[in-house]
Each structure stands twice: as structure tokens, then as C-alpha cells.
Amino acid sequence: MEFKDRIKITALTIASLAALSSVIFLITSSSSFKHYRRRRRKQQQKQSSSCYLQSHQKPQLSFKRVLLDNSFSQFKHLNLHAPNSSNLHPYEAEIKNLIENPESFEDLYSDHQKMSDFFSYVWIETEAQLKDLAHTLSKHKVFAVDTEQHSLRSFLGFTALIQISTRNEDYLVDTIALHDAMGVLAPVFADPTICKVFHGADNDVLWLQRDFHIYVVNLFDTAKACEVLSKPQKSLAYLLETYCGVATKQIATA
């Protein structure tokens, strides 16, 4: 066999192998792609069936009494005494009176609670329970408050939980379930004879007022107290450990 013929046969063999490998590659690629698409489709179906955004309705759609304004317009106060008056704070007189005649905090001091008391609470989720809570709080001279905001799938968000503590009990108020009935607590929060203790109350006051027209009259902010007293820290963890001997890290891991 001549040298030229060998070259032709070799070239044809290489071309045939290249063509065969291309076909095999296309077949395997097509099979792999189909398998990938099937697997991807199954993953998407699984995610869509379990994803919170798909399987749960927005809780705010069930609210019947929505005070939150999702625009940048000026906040309109709840005018209790003079509906036709200008946009004034409805409890301006009470707040000014407290500033001019501050109450003494000496009688508000109580002994530290035991650690076991921190792990029990009362869950408030019905209007009847909320009315009972308002009645209970009205008998106290002081109670502590903290709020939590929910902002998932909401532009400005809304208050989702209020935590209230007295000397005797801790309460968790489900403000999603009770959104339309939260006005029940308004008189207690506006009572100038009852001190409401917050830590960093800037957002708490804003959310309570915006979402429920709950106004806070007679407020003590422990974070602001740290600033006034020039404390090295103003975190709640620092105050608890320094003055109450309670380490929040130990509570979290207990």
C-alpha cells in the first residue's frame, strides 16, 4: 500500500472517530441536559410547595383596621379632644405636666427576680385575654415593654409582637392575631400615673403610635439613662449584668 493511501485511510479513520465522538457527545449531552431539567423542575416544585412566600398568605391582608400609611405624608395624630384642631399630640398636656412635675422612682424599685421566673410567660392571642391584660396592667405602677417589627413582604413593616413584663408575670402579645383590637391597650399606655420602661424606645414609640394609635405617656428609657449618666455602654446586656447580675448569654444557652 502506497504512502498516500495510508494517509487517506488514516485521515478517514480520524474523521470517522471524530464524527462518532461528536454523536456520542450530543447523545450524552442531550440525556444529561434532560436529566438536569427534570431534576431542576423537581427542586423548583419542592421549593414552591414549602416556601413561605408561596404557601402562606400575607398576614396584613386580614387586617380590617389599618392605620399605617405607606406614603411619605405627614403623620396624622389621633385627635381625642378637638377633632377639628390642628395636628397636635393628643397627650401634649399630660406629657408637659410630667416634665414639669416628674414623679419619684423610689417606690418603683423591687427586689431582683429569681432566674426561674424568666422562663415562664403568658401568650395573649384573643381579645378577651387582651382585655384581661389591660385590666391587670392598670393596677401596676410600672411595667416594661418591648416590640418586634415584621417587615417581610411589607414596605414599611408592621408590629408583630409586643412583650410586656410586670413584677409578677411576662406577657407576649400576638399583635398579628390581635391587630384590629390593640386599641384596648391604649388607655393603659397613655395613663400618666403608670411608668412604662423601654430600652431604646425610639422605634417602639413610633411603631405603637403608627400601627395602633397607642401613645406612650410617662416613659423611662434605660438606654437614654445610660447616655445621661455617661455609662461606658448602653446595651441592655450591659445593664442586666452590671445591675442585676444576669448574663444574657447564659440565659440563651440554658
Helices and strands as residue ranges (DSSP letters): H 3-50, H 52-55, G 59-62, H 92-100, G 106-108, G 115-119, E 122-124, H 127-137, E 142-150, E 158-165, E 170-174, G 179-185, H 186-189, E 195-198, H 202-212, E 219-221, H 222-228, H 236-239, I 240-244, H 248-253
